[in-house]
Structure formats: C-alpha cells, structure tokens
Amino acid sequence: MALEDDIANLRRIALFEDFETEALRLLVFGSETKLLRAGDALFRRGEPSDGGYILTGGSIALEKRDDGRPAEKILRPVTLIGETALIAETIRPITALAREPATTLKITRALFHRLLEEYPATAARVRQRLADRLVQLARDLAFDP
C-alpha cells in the first residue's frame, strides 16, 4: 500500500483523524506490517500488551472465551485494535484471531509515545479526545434516581 493510502486510512480512525500529516507519516514509517493466515492469533487473552494494531485487510474475530463458540465481534478494515495498549501497559482482555488472511500495522506503545512527545499539538488533541471520552463514559455510568 502506498504511503498516502496508509495515511488516508489512519485518518479514518477517530484517534488519528486530527493528527498532523508529519505525525501520521512517522507513524506509518515506524509501524510494522504483520501478515496473518486464517486462524492465526494476532494476540491472545491474558498476554501483556505492547501496542495496538490497525487492521488494513481481511477480518479479525474478537473472542473473550476459549470454548469454540462463535466470535463476539468481527472487525473489518480500517479498525484500530488495542487503543488502550497504545497509552498504557495492559493485559489483553480478549483474543484476536484472523478469520481469513489479514494484514495489520503494529504500532508499538514506544512509537506512539515518541510521536506524542515530538508533536505536542497532536498530543494535546489526543488528550482532549480521551478526556471527552472519559467524561462521556462517566455520564453513561452515572446512576440517576
């Protein structure tokens, strides 16, 4: 995929839509392309996280259980998987399996943090976006008698 196509795809993801073009360029150059065959695990529940993934081709099934029942959610391009893992070390709460041949861009937490340090305007927009989402989550969870 061409660099400009990768950047356009990243802009389709809410977290990245307000990023400076140069920041997105660094993100693409610093990301690792990962090719998966049908049935391959992108990651498994219980594993430590080290970053997030952009699904750029194919489909990924998200499963919370290991009992062979159908997937709980099917992701298609262009989707960010593991957003929280870009910001903080976490344990994967779910297993992500390729349902068909799939392609992802892996964004390490270190790369994401470097990008935020080098592009303060981008970092400010990310902070505001996350703050807005936390406020909305608090509203959604609030109990109103």
Buried (B, 14 or more C-beta within 10 A) or exposed (E): EEEEEBBEBBBEBEBBEBBBEEBBBBBBEBBEEBEBEEEBEBBEBEEEBBBBBBBBBBBBBBBEEEEEEEBEEEBEBBBBBBBEBBBEEBEBEBBBBBBEEBBBBBBBBEBBEBBBEEBEEBBEBBEEBBEEEEEEEEEEEEEEE
